[in-house]
Amino acid sequence: MQEIKAFIRPNMLNAVLQALHEHPDFPGVTVSEVRGFGRVAGRDSSQPSGYGTVAMVKLECLVEEGQVADVVQIIQDQAATGRPGDGKIAVHDVISVMRIRTGESGMDAMV
């Protein structure tokens, strides 16, 4: 099982969510509003607060290994504008998952 984290522009969220929703086996996603800065975008430290951070959206999802390439491609296709600051996608190994309510683990906890 893999975890995909993607940081994208807020205005690209609806397009990404629609495309993920249309994927037949996509299990679900968590969306968070976050702030941050990178090397290029949002580095104006003269601002009195926020240290030049910009608003981003973080998507987090757990998928089977066979879905990783499709999900990453969907996010990249829908979130890309071609300008600096489009965001990042990271993929991590997940050691275990447990559904709190039932105690199910592994992929059984995902459905």
Helices and strands as residue ranges (DSSP letters): E 2-8, G 10-12, H 13-22, E 30-36, G 50-52, E 54-63, G 65-67, H 68-79, E 87-93, G 106-109
